[in-house]
């Protein structure tokens, strides 16, 4: 990481942390923050295609799609969408290398695994990437041990664009590692396991809503909301909304799980 950071200017680092801050502000909706994230990544990295996904841990390269929890992309054309719908990622020459490192942290271009000649002579490039109008790409993954998921990012240049530079790889690595650092923070609430109705109450508390307002939005009684609040307090080992909000303030981050 230290050698990577030496490639970045102070302005690059400002861009990274400004983006992280924006994601935290938008982070209560899994799809919304990821769509915004991809839009910004495509702008920053001059990418035609942006992909964000979340998957359960699996070492089986032939059984990827069923374990996908979240998949979002922007900038794809109809050809790519039709190919993706088949659910078979194995033709991509990068897939075996990605799966070999599945669950670990990495950010790289295909040049870490094979050269440009191998890529441009591959059937996948000729039959899939080229008709999909993309070429050079950066692959990035981070493993989050609890709750046992892998978060992945991909950005790809428009066909005819230049290869990604080590500086751009370093910048995407820093972005992804900073997100991983937030997701790996200890969460006393164990938020990804909170029942859906309690989670609604939690979000209402985050917004500063009264018990009555939360009850009206949920279509339940004040007493029911009170019960959900008590369950959240017990879970977090606190006794008031103030204490709960203080705890949540230390865990500001984009929501990882749907």
BAMAR-138213 format. One line per 4 residues: number of its first residue (from 1); their letters; for each residue z, y, x of N, C-alpha, C. Coordinates in Angstrom, 3 decimals. Example, Ala and Ser with C-alpha at 12.3 -4.5 7.8 and 13.67 -1.06 7.14 Angstrom:
BEGIN
1 = AS = 7.800:-5.690:13.190:7.800:-4.500:12.300:7.800:-3.300:13.200 ~ 7.080:-2.250:12.850:7.140:-1.060:13.670:7.870:0.030:12.900;
% end
This chain:
BEGIN
1 = XXXX = 0.000:-1.208:0.816:0.000:0.000:0.000:0.000:1.263:0.854 ~ 0.759:1.253:1.964:0.836:2.429:2.829:-0.525:2.792:3.381 ~ -1.279:1.792:3.863:-2.602:2.067:4.401:-3.535:2.553:3.315 ~ -3.370:2.023:2.097:-4.172:2.485:0.963:-3.918:3.957:0.690;
5 = XXXX = -2.642:4.345:0.664:-2.289:5.721:0.340:-2.864:6.700:1.350 ~ -3.054:6.262:2.584:-3.604:7.156:3.608:-5.050:7.530:3.289 ~ -5.693:6.755:2.416:-7.076:7.056:2.027:-7.152:8.135:0.950 ~ -6.024:8.405:0.307:-6.019:9.306:-0.837:-5.570:10.704:-0.450;
9 = XXXX = -6.166:11.698:-1.094:-5.743:13.080:-0.901:-4.576:13.378:-1.838 ~ -3.911:14.505:-1.605:-2.805:14.888:-2.492:-3.320:15.085:-3.918 ~ -4.546:15.572:-4.061:-5.116:15.771:-5.391:-5.366:14.439:-6.081 ~ -5.795:13.422:-5.326:-5.984:12.091:-5.895:-4.666:11.572:-6.470;
13 = XXXX = -3.585:11.766:-5.718:-2.272:11.282:-6.159:-1.820:12.041:-7.402 ~ -2.105:13.335:-7.457:-1.781:14.124:-8.652:-2.517:13.567:-9.859 ~ -3.782:13.238:-9.688:-4.579:12.673:-10.786:-3.969:11.361:-11.273 ~ -3.542:10.526:-10.336:-2.947:9.233:-10.691:-1.700:9.425:-11.542;
17 = XXXX = -0.779:10.251:-11.092:0.504:10.388:-11.802:0.378:11.203:-13.086 ~ -0.608:12.092:-13.137:-0.877:12.783:-14.400:-1.383:11.793:-15.440 ~ -2.240:10.856:-15.013:-2.742:9.840:-15.930:-1.608:8.943:-16.398 ~ -0.731:8.508:-15.495:0.408:7.666:-15.872:1.274:8.388:-16.906;
21 = XXXX = 1.514:9.672:-16.685:2.324:10.459:-17.617:1.664:10.507:-18.997 ~ 0.345:10.694:-19.029:-0.374:10.740:-20.304:-0.314:9.397:-21.032 ~ -0.391:8.313:-20.279:-0.307:6.982:-20.893:1.082:6.749:-21.488 ~ 2.111:7.220:-20.795:3.473:7.082:-21.315:3.637:7.868:-22.618;
25 = XXXX = 3.012:9.034:-22.676:3.105:9.853:-23.892:2.398:9.208:-25.076 ~ 1.325:8.441:-24.803:0.536:7.809:-25.853:0.891:6.342:-26.039 ~ 1.937:5.885:-25.329:2.121:4.453:-25.116:2.683:3.602:-26.214 ~ 2.963:4.136:-27.426:3.560:3.307:-28.461:2.544:2.452:-29.214;
29 = XXXX = 1.267:2.737:-29.068:0.214:1.973:-29.728:-0.604:1.277:-28.644 ~ -0.531:-0.060:-28.606:-1.164:-0.828:-27.529:-2.646:-0.531:-27.402 ~ -3.363:-0.523:-28.515:-4.809:-0.309:-28.456:-5.148:1.151:-28.149 ~ -4.393:2.067:-28.746:-4.712:3.490:-28.571:-4.558:3.924:-27.119;
33 = XXXX = -3.456:3.518:-26.477:-3.287:3.988:-25.094:-4.288:3.310:-24.177 ~ -4.641:2.051:-24.435:-5.616:1.371:-23.586:-7.016:1.977:-23.747 ~ -7.383:2.353:-24.956:-8.691:2.984:-25.164:-8.763:4.326:-24.434 ~ -7.681:5.097:-24.531:-7.629:6.363:-23.796:-7.684:6.103:-22.292;
37 = XXXX = -6.938:5.108:-21.838:-6.894:4.721:-20.425:-8.292:4.411:-19.909 ~ -9.040:3.594:-20.650:-10.378:3.218:-20.206:-11.321:4.417:-20.178 ~ -11.186:5.300:-21.164:-12.013:6.512:-21.182:-11.781:7.341:-19.922 ~ -10.509:7.485:-19.555:-10.175:8.256:-18.362:-10.613:7.537:-17.081;
41 = XXXX = -10.448:6.210:-17.035:-10.882:5.462:-15.854:-12.392:5.588:-15.654 ~ -13.143:5.488:-16.731:-14.606:5.606:-16.608:-15.000:6.991:-16.118 ~ -14.253:7.999:-16.519:-14.521:9.360:-16.034:-14.155:9.486:-14.558 ~ -12.958:9.042:-14.198:-12.477:9.185:-12.822:-13.319:8.380:-11.838;
45 = XXXX = -13.722:7.153:-12.260:-14.421:6.243:-11.347:-15.926:6.168:-11.620 ~ -16.438:7.125:-12.398:-17.873:7.176:-12.674:-18.390:5.797:-13.089 ~ -17.739:5.206:-14.088:-18.064:3.846:-14.518:-18.822:3.844:-15.838 ~ -19.734:2.906:-15.952:-20.460:2.684:-17.195:-19.629:1.827:-18.147;
49 = XXXX = -18.962:0.827:-17.585:-18.212:-0.146:-18.381:-16.746:-0.149:-17.960 ~ -15.846:-0.151:-18.948:-14.421:-0.249:-18.677:-13.816:-1.357:-19.517 ~ -12.983:-2.187:-18.907:-12.376:-3.329:-19.596:-10.874:-3.347:-19.318 ~ -10.097:-3.605:-20.367:-8.651:-3.768:-20.235:-8.255:-5.004:-21.016;
53 = XXXX = -7.437:-5.865:-20.410:-7.035:-7.090:-21.113:-5.628:-7.497:-20.726 ~ -5.025:-8.281:-21.606:-3.703:-8.833:-21.380:-3.764:-10.310:-21.730 ~ -3.303:-11.167:-20.821:-3.399:-12.610:-21.028:-2.093:-13.297:-20.677 ~ -1.833:-14.428:-21.361:-0.724:-15.285:-20.955:-1.049:-15.912:-19.620;
57 = XXXX = -0.011:-16.282:-18.867:-0.242:-17.002:-17.625:-0.971:-18.308:-17.910 ~ -2.023:-18.582:-17.165:-2.758:-19.843:-17.276:-3.526:-20.052:-15.984 ~ -3.553:-21.274:-15.507:-4.308:-21.581:-14.297:-5.566:-22.370:-14.626 ~ -5.920:-22.420:-15.892:-7.083:-23.183:-16.329:-8.275:-22.250:-16.500;
61 = XXXX = -9.230:-22.205:-15.537:-10.354:-21.266:-15.612:-11.308:-21.570:-16.756 ~ -11.215:-22.771:-17.337:-12.121:-23.110:-18.436:-11.552:-22.808:-19.798 ~ -10.339:-22.220:-19.834:-9.712:-21.988:-21.126:-9.122:-20.589:-21.175 ~ -9.974:-19.582:-20.903:-9.509:-18.215:-20.783:-9.337:-17.548:-22.150;
65 = XXXX = -10.383:-17.562:-22.972:-10.384:-16.795:-24.215:-9.210:-17.091:-25.133 ~ -8.811:-18.351:-25.359:-7.713:-18.610:-26.297:-6.379:-18.008:-25.870 ~ -6.228:-17.701:-24.590:-4.962:-17.160:-24.108:-4.995:-15.638:-24.000 ~ -6.055:-15.024:-24.447:-6.169:-13.568:-24.388:-5.368:-12.932:-25.520;
69 = XXXX = -4.448:-12.029:-25.171:-3.610:-11.351:-26.157:-4.208:-10.016:-26.584 ~ -4.815:-9.312:-25.629:-5.455:-8.024:-25.907:-6.737:-7.952:-25.093 ~ -7.818:-7.506:-25.715:-9.063:-7.266:-24.971:-9.720:-6.023:-25.556 ~ -9.948:-5.031:-24.710:-10.582:-3.781:-25.135:-11.611:-3.393:-24.092;
73 = XXXX = -12.750:-2.917:-24.543:-13.773:-2.439:-23.601:-14.426:-1.194:-24.162 ~ -14.961:-0.375:-23.284:-15.758:0.769:-23.695:-17.004:0.816:-22.815 ~ -18.081:1.380:-23.352:-19.304:1.581:-22.585:-20.248:0.402:-22.543 ~ -19.944:-0.666:-23.275:-20.810:-1.851:-23.226:-21.985:-1.700:-24.185;
77 = XXXX = -23.096:-2.383:-23.847:-24.238:-2.365:-24.742:-24.288:-3.659:-25.567 ~ -25.279:-3.764:-26.441:-25.358:-4.908:-27.352:-25.543:-6.223:-26.607 ~ -26.291:-6.190:-25.510:-26.511:-7.433:-24.756:-25.192:-7.982:-24.226 ~ -24.382:-7.107:-23.630:-23.094:-7.542:-23.091:-22.178:-8.054:-24.211;
81 = XXXX = -22.153:-7.357:-25.338:-21.306:-7.787:-26.462:-21.722:-9.174:-26.945 ~ -23.027:-9.407:-27.029:-23.513:-10.720:-27.481:-23.160:-11.815:-26.473 ~ -23.285:-11.511:-25.189:-22.935:-12.516:-24.179:-21.436:-12.791:-24.207 ~ -20.639:-11.734:-24.336:-19.187:-11.875:-24.328:-18.703:-12.705:-25.510;
85 = XXXX = -19.394:-12.581:-26.629:-18.993:-13.313:-27.835:-19.036:-14.833:-27.631 ~ -19.788:-15.301:-26.636:-19.859:-16.741:-26.372:-18.552:-17.272:-25.774 ~ -17.761:-16.367:-25.181:-16.447:-16.747:-24.665:-16.442:-17.568:-23.397 ~ -17.549:-17.595:-22.668:-17.620:-18.383:-21.435:-17.798:-17.440:-20.248;
89 = XXXX = -16.733:-17.270:-19.446:-16.767:-16.349:-18.320:-17.155:-17.038:-17.012 ~ -17.314:-18.344:-17.053:-17.520:-19.094:-15.811:-18.811:-18.744:-15.068 ~ -19.906:-18.288:-15.731:-21.107:-17.949:-14.946:-20.911:-16.806:-13.955 ~ -19.927:-15.926:-14.192:-19.678:-14.818:-13.268:-19.158:-15.389:-11.953;
93 = XXXX = -19.837:-15.151:-10.830:-19.384:-15.713:-9.545:-18.004:-15.226:-9.124 ~ -17.505:-14.142:-9.754:-16.167:-13.647:-9.409:-15.073:-14.437:-10.120 ~ -15.414:-15.133:-11.214:-14.391:-15.796:-12.029:-13.524:-16.794:-11.249 ~ -14.099:-17.695:-10.422:-13.232:-18.637:-9.689:-12.230:-17.944:-8.775;
97 = XXXX = -12.631:-16.815:-8.179:-11.743:-16.096:-7.270:-10.635:-15.387:-8.058 ~ -11.010:-14.837:-9.223:-10.019:-14.186:-10.070:-8.990:-15.196:-10.553 ~ -9.444:-16.360:-11.003:-8.535:-17.370:-11.533:-7.667:-17.976:-10.428 ~ -8.215:-18.030:-9.212:-7.434:-18.555:-8.098:-6.215:-17.676:-7.820;
101 = XXXX = -6.364:-16.381:-8.102:-5.270:-15.444:-7.840:-4.579:-15.013:-9.128 ~ -4.836:-15.727:-10.189:-4.292:-15.365:-11.492:-2.761:-15.362:-11.450 ~ -2.175:-14.302:-11.974:-0.724:-14.170:-11.958:-0.197:-13.413:-10.762 ~ -1.075:-13.120:-9.792:-0.693:-12.318:-8.625:-1.288:-10.920:-8.763;
105 = XXXX = -0.887:-10.016:-7.884:-1.405:-8.647:-7.910:-2.574:-8.515:-6.945 ~ -3.676:-7.978:-7.415:-4.793:-7.665:-6.521:-5.681:-6.607:-7.154 ~ -6.344:-5.832:-6.308:-7.348:-4.857:-6.721:-8.427:-4.879:-5.656 ~ -9.653:-5.193:-6.036:-10.715:-5.309:-5.030:-12.088:-5.274:-5.688;
109 = XXXX = -13.112:-5.136:-4.855:-14.492:-5.303:-5.310:-14.903:-6.744:-5.009 ~ -16.115:-7.118:-5.434:-16.557:-8.495:-5.156:-16.742:-8.746:-3.655 ~ -16.833:-7.678:-2.868:-17.047:-7.852:-1.426:-15.884:-8.549:-0.724 ~ -14.736:-8.603:-1.372:-13.630:-9.358:-0.798:-13.895:-10.860:-0.883;
113 = XXXX = -14.798:-11.250:-1.784:-15.060:-12.674:-2.025:-16.464:-13.102:-1.596 ~ -17.440:-12.226:-1.775:-18.820:-12.535:-1.378:-19.580:-11.229:-1.204 ~ -20.715:-11.291:-0.484:-21.424:-10.056:-0.153:-22.387:-9.638:-1.271 ~ -22.977:-8.451:-1.096:-23.870:-7.901:-2.113:-25.098:-8.787:-2.332;
117 = XXXX = -25.598:-9.411:-1.262:-26.779:-10.267:-1.404:-26.469:-11.446:-2.331 ~ -25.323:-12.050:-2.133:-24.918:-13.160:-3.003:-24.820:-12.686:-4.450 ~ -24.233:-11.510:-4.663:-24.070:-10.961:-6.009:-25.416:-10.687:-6.660 ~ -26.299:-9.974:-5.963:-27.568:-9.577:-6.563:-28.550:-10.739:-6.711;
121 = XXXX = -28.321:-11.824:-5.988:-29.163:-13.017:-6.149:-28.585:-14.024:-7.145 ~ -27.415:-13.717:-7.686:-26.785:-14.657:-8.617:-27.472:-14.621:-9.977 ~ -27.458:-15.758:-10.653:-28.020:-15.818:-12.000:-27.258:-14.896:-12.948 ~ -25.953:-14.763:-12.721:-25.152:-13.903:-13.594:-25.620:-12.457:-13.493;
125 = XXXX = -25.893:-11.985:-12.277:-26.376:-10.608:-12.147:-27.730:-10.450:-12.824 ~ -28.639:-11.385:-12.548:-29.996:-11.273:-13.100:-30.010:-11.406:-14.625 ~ -29.221:-12.352:-15.146:-29.320:-12.692:-16.565:-28.293:-12.009:-17.459 ~ -27.238:-11.456:-16.838:-26.176:-10.860:-17.662:-25.881:-9.412:-17.254;
129 = XXXX = -25.479:-9.191:-16.005:-25.069:-7.849:-15.582:-26.220:-6.844:-15.669 ~ -27.394:-7.227:-15.131:-28.523:-6.292:-15.148:-28.940:-5.917:-16.570 ~ -29.129:-6.883:-17.480:-29.472:-6.488:-18.853:-28.352:-5.708:-19.545 ~ -27.121:-5.887:-19.057:-25.988:-5.160:-19.622:-25.830:-3.771:-19.026;
133 = XXXX = -26.687:-3.446:-18.024:-26.749:-2.120:-17.410:-25.528:-1.794:-16.564 ~ -24.955:-2.799:-15.871:-23.890:-2.502:-14.922:-24.073:-3.329:-13.662 ~ -23.432:-2.855:-12.591:-23.613:-3.501:-11.290:-22.279:-3.575:-10.542 ~ -22.058:-2.701:-9.580:-20.860:-2.751:-8.746:-19.601:-2.534:-9.594;
137 = XXXX = -18.537:-3.260:-9.256:-17.326:-3.170:-10.068:-16.072:-3.288:-9.206 ~ -14.944:-2.906:-9.812:-13.620:-3.116:-9.219:-12.835:-3.988:-10.191 ~ -12.207:-5.026:-9.649:-11.365:-5.914:-10.442:-9.906:-5.649:-10.060 ~ -9.025:-5.584:-11.058:-7.612:-5.372:-10.763:-6.746:-6.158:-11.741;
141 = XXXX = -5.720:-6.826:-11.205:-4.770:-7.549:-12.049:-3.359:-7.366:-11.509 ~ -2.395:-7.357:-12.424:-0.978:-7.404:-12.049:-0.301:-8.462:-12.903 ~ 0.591:-9.226:-12.299:1.346:-10.236:-13.035:2.715:-9.703:-13.399 ~ 3.067:-9.805:-14.671:4.373:-9.366:-15.146:5.147:-10.620:-15.536;
145 = XXXX = 6.074:-11.028:-14.675:6.753:-12.308:-14.844:7.436:-12.426:-16.194 ~ 8.111:-11.379:-16.628:8.677:-11.378:-17.959:8.005:-10.272:-18.735 ~ 7.241:-10.575:-19.767:7.202:-11.801:-20.565:6.166:-12.851:-20.164 ~ 5.746:-12.918:-18.929:4.817:-13.957:-18.497:3.377:-13.667:-18.865;
149 = XXXX = 2.897:-12.480:-18.463:1.533:-12.081:-18.797:0.837:-11.505:-17.567 ~ -0.469:-11.431:-17.653:-1.292:-10.776:-16.640:-2.017:-9.618:-17.311 ~ -1.916:-8.441:-16.709:-2.648:-7.276:-17.199:-3.829:-7.048:-16.282 ~ -5.012:-6.927:-16.860:-6.223:-6.775:-16.064:-7.011:-5.527:-16.412;
153 = XXXX = -7.672:-4.981:-15.392:-8.538:-3.813:-15.536:-9.848:-4.111:-14.820 ~ -10.938:-3.671:-15.397:-12.226:-3.740:-14.721:-13.021:-2.481:-14.986 ~ -13.634:-1.920:-13.953:-14.568:-0.805:-14.126:-15.852:-1.159:-13.393 ~ -16.985:-0.784:-13.966:-18.279:-1.133:-13.360:-19.234:0.047:-13.429;
157 = XXXX = -19.940:0.272:-12.322:-20.940:1.337:-12.253:-22.143:1.000:-13.143 ~ -22.809:2.044:-13.572:-24.102:1.858:-14.230:-25.085:1.273:-13.217 ~ -26.006:0.466:-13.677:-27.022:-0.131:-12.821:-27.720:0.955:-11.999 ~ -27.800:0.749:-10.698:-28.419:1.734:-9.808:-27.422:2.660:-9.144;
161 = XXXX = -26.149:2.590:-9.564:-25.121:3.429:-8.962:-24.660:2.877:-7.623 ~ -23.947:3.669:-6.835:-23.505:3.236:-5.498:-22.327:2.270:-5.576 ~ -22.098:1.508:-4.521:-20.905:0.640:-4.467:-19.636:1.478:-4.496 ~ -18.548:0.856:-4.931:-17.259:1.545:-4.905:-16.734:1.610:-3.473;
165 = XXXX = -16.075:2.711:-3.155:-15.556:2.942:-1.811:-14.121:2.416:-1.687 ~ -13.647:2.188:-0.457:-12.248:1.797:-0.268:-11.275:2.803:-0.883 ~ -11.626:4.078:-0.855:-10.765:5.102:-1.448:-10.642:4.893:-2.950 ~ -11.747:4.579:-3.621:-11.696:4.362:-5.067:-10.894:3.106:-5.403;
169 = XXXX = -11.050:2.068:-4.586:-10.263:0.851:-4.784:-8.778:1.166:-4.626 ~ -8.434:1.957:-3.602:-7.039:2.324:-3.353:-6.463:3.118:-4.522 ~ -7.280:3.966:-5.114:-6.809:4.801:-6.219:-6.530:3.951:-7.457 ~ -7.433:3.014:-7.764:-7.206:2.152:-8.918:-6.001:1.240:-8.666;
173 = XXXX = -5.856:0.788:-7.425:-4.694:-0.049:-7.102:-3.397:0.715:-7.348 ~ -3.342:1.969:-6.925:-2.132:2.768:-7.118:-1.844:2.940:-8.609 ~ -2.866:3.222:-9.399:-2.677:3.372:-10.852:-2.080:2.105:-11.452 ~ -2.669:0.967:-11.097:-2.242:-0.300:-11.703:-0.860:-0.707:-11.203;
177 = XXXX = -0.571:-0.474:-9.939:0.736:-0.824:-9.396:1.846:0.045:-9.989 ~ 1.542:1.294:-10.267:2.539:2.160:-10.889:2.819:1.729:-12.327 ~ 1.789:1.314:-13.045:2.008:0.770:-14.393:2.853:-0.497:-14.316 ~ 2.529:-1.366:-13.351:3.292:-2.608:-13.192:4.751:-2.313:-12.872;
181 = XXXX = 4.986:-1.301:-12.050:6.369:-0.938:-11.704:7.155:-0.563:-12.963 ~ 6.520:0.181:-13.865:7.186:0.558:-15.118:7.445:-0.673:-15.987 ~ 6.450:-1.556:-16.083:6.600:-2.736:-16.935:7.641:-3.714:-16.388 ~ 7.862:-3.686:-15.083:8.809:-4.628:-14.473:10.255:-4.137:-14.493;
185 = XXXX = 10.473:-2.908:-14.919:11.835:-2.408:-15.015:12.632:-3.272:-15.988 ~ 13.891:-3.512:-15.654:14.749:-4.294:-16.545:14.872:-3.609:-17.892 ~ 14.671:-4.352:-18.961:14.730:-3.841:-20.328:15.874:-4.529:-21.066 ~ 17.013:-3.865:-21.212:18.150:-4.491:-21.893:17.833:-4.885:-23.330;
189 = XXXX = 16.850:-4.194:-23.945:16.472:-4.520:-25.318:15.572:-5.740:-25.407 ~ 14.969:-6.106:-24.264:13.991:-7.190:-24.277:12.974:-6.915:-25.385 ~ 12.362:-5.722:-25.305:11.604:-5.148:-26.423:10.491:-6.043:-26.957 ~ 9.853:-6.851:-26.083:8.726:-7.654:-26.549:9.153:-8.767:-27.504;
193 = XXXX = 10.476:-9.016:-27.626:10.951:-10.062:-28.535:11.633:-9.479:-29.780 ~ 11.663:-8.157:-29.924:12.288:-7.545:-31.103:11.479:-7.897:-32.355 ~ 12.129:-8.355:-33.427:11.413:-8.654:-34.676:10.672:-7.418:-35.186 ~ 9.534:-7.612:-35.865:8.687:-6.479:-36.285:9.412:-5.398:-37.082;
197 = XXXX = 10.278:-5.764:-38.036:10.943:-4.755:-38.861:11.957:-3.945:-38.035 ~ 12.646:-4.614:-37.137:13.558:-3.891:-36.255:12.772:-2.949:-35.340 ~ 11.583:-3.377:-34.950:10.749:-2.536:-34.080:10.326:-1.267:-34.815 ~ 10.044:-1.386:-36.130:9.701:-0.201:-36.932:10.863:0.782:-36.947;
201 = XXXX = 12.074:0.256:-37.110:13.254:1.121:-37.100:13.419:1.772:-35.727 ~ 13.206:1.004:-34.684:13.313:1.534:-33.327:12.348:2.685:-33.108 ~ 11.118:2.531:-33.595:10.130:3.608:-33.435:10.542:4.837:-34.234 ~ 11.147:4.633:-35.411:11.644:5.760:-36.193:12.751:6.499:-35.464;
205 = XXXX = 13.623:5.738:-34.825:14.702:6.346:-34.034:14.107:7.139:-32.876 ~ 13.095:6.584:-32.224:12.408:7.302:-31.134:11.889:8.654:-31.625 ~ 11.366:8.667:-32.866:10.780:9.902:-33.417:11.841:10.859:-33.947 ~ 13.108:10.452:-33.920:14.184:11.315:-34.389:14.313:11.345:-35.899;
209 = XXXX = 13.801:10.345:-36.586:13.829:10.314:-38.047:15.194:9.871:-38.558 ~ 15.569:10.385:-39.728:16.827:9.986:-40.345:16.697:8.576:-40.899 ~ 17.847:7.974:-41.188:17.841:6.631:-41.772:17.087:6.635:-43.104 ~ 17.277:7.702:-43.898:16.606:7.796:-45.198:15.090:7.860:-45.035;
213 = XXXX = 14.624:8.655:-44.066:13.172:8.778:-43.834:12.576:7.444:-43.399 ~ 13.267:6.755:-42.507:12.787:5.450:-42.046:12.721:4.476:-43.207 ~ 13.773:4.497:-44.050:13.817:3.597:-45.206:12.648:3.857:-46.154 ~ 12.345:5.133:-46.407:11.233:5.486:-47.307:9.902:5.013:-46.744;
217 = XXXX = 9.702:5.193:-45.437:8.446:4.767:-44.807:8.292:3.253:-44.841 ~ 9.404:2.545:-44.699:9.356:1.079:-44.665:9.407:0.460:-46.057 ~ 9.786:1.273:-47.066:9.893:0.750:-48.419:11.098:-0.155:-48.606 ~ 12.197:0.181:-47.902:13.423:-0.605:-48.008:14.586:0.343:-48.263;
221 = XXXX = 15.775:-0.209:-48.465:16.958:0.607:-48.736:17.557:1.157:-47.447 ~ 18.370:2.210:-47.601:19.094:2.753:-46.452:19.977:1.679:-45.820 ~ 20.590:0.850:-46.688:21.479:-0.203:-46.205:20.727:-1.178:-45.295 ~ 19.474:-1.504:-45.671:18.678:-2.424:-44.848:18.380:-1.810:-43.488;
225 = XXXX = 18.023:-0.528:-43.486:17.768:0.153:-42.213:19.035:0.185:-41.372 ~ 20.170:0.429:-42.014:21.452:0.429:-41.304:21.695:-0.929:-40.628 ~ 21.361:-2.010:-41.331:21.530:-3.357:-40.780:20.638:-3.557:-39.563 ~ 19.382:-3.051:-39.659:18.464:-3.169:-38.527:18.971:-2.344:-37.338;
229 = XXXX = 19.494:-1.153:-37.629:20.051:-0.313:-36.559:21.187:-1.037:-35.850 ~ 22.091:-1.613:-36.637:23.229:-2.318:-36.051:22.771:-3.466:-35.158 ~ 21.720:-4.176:-35.623:21.181:-5.276:-34.813:20.634:-4.753:-33.486 ~ 19.982:-3.576:-33.522:19.458:-2.967:-32.292:20.597:-2.523:-31.379;
233 = XXXX = 21.649:-1.937:-31.962:22.802:-1.512:-31.162:23.452:-2.714:-30.477 ~ 23.623:-3.791:-31.244:24.238:-5.001:-30.683:23.386:-5.561:-29.552 ~ 22.072:-5.521:-29.768:21.142:-6.055:-28.781:21.228:-5.270:-27.472 ~ 21.318:-3.932:-27.603:21.337:-3.056:-26.428:22.744:-2.841:-25.884;
237 = XXXX = 23.748:-3.367:-26.608:25.156:-3.187:-26.228:25.528:-1.698:-26.177 ~ 25.112:-0.982:-27.235:25.481:0.422:-27.401:26.107:0.589:-28.783 ~ 26.641:1.788:-29.045:27.321:2.009:-30.329:26.756:3.169:-31.124 ~ 25.732:3.832:-30.600:25.187:4.993:-31.314:23.708:5.179:-31.006;
241 = XXXX = 23.076:5.988:-31.845:21.672:6.345:-31.607:21.521:7.090:-30.278 ~ 22.492:7.967:-29.982:22.422:8.746:-28.752:22.366:7.830:-27.533 ~ 23.220:6.821:-27.513:23.224:5.882:-26.392:21.923:5.092:-26.333 ~ 21.428:4.708:-27.499:20.176:3.940:-27.549:19.020:4.777:-27.024;
245 = XXXX = 18.957:6.052:-27.447:17.879:6.929:-26.986:17.980:7.190:-25.485 ~ 19.209:7.299:-24.971:19.379:7.489:-23.530:18.834:6.288:-22.772 ~ 19.084:5.095:-23.323:18.570:3.883:-22.692:17.042:3.851:-22.751 ~ 16.489:4.217:-23.897:15.036:4.216:-24.052:14.395:5.235:-23.128;
249 = XXXX = 15.106:6.347:-22.879:14.569:7.382:-21.997:14.331:6.885:-20.595 ~ 15.102:5.889:-20.184:14.926:5.304:-18.856:13.797:4.279:-18.829 ~ 13.263:3.960:-20.018:12.234:2.919:-20.122:10.942:3.452:-20.722 ~ 10.670:4.741:-20.471:9.434:5.327:-20.995:8.252:4.725:-20.250;
253 = XXXX = 7.376:4.082:-20.986:6.223:3.400:-20.395:5.286:2.983:-21.514 ~ 4.000:2.775:-21.221:3.087:2.289:-22.255:3.513:0.893:-22.716 ~ 3.462:0.666:-24.017:3.827:-0.638:-24.561:2.882:-1.701:-24.007 ~ 3.438:-2.770:-23.468:2.620:-3.810:-22.854:2.097:-4.806:-23.876;
257 = XX = 2.992:-5.317:-24.718:2.635:-6.392:-25.649:2.246:-5.839:-27.009 ~ 1.312:-6.511:-27.716:0.957:-6.078:-29.072:2.067:-6.399:-30.058;
% end
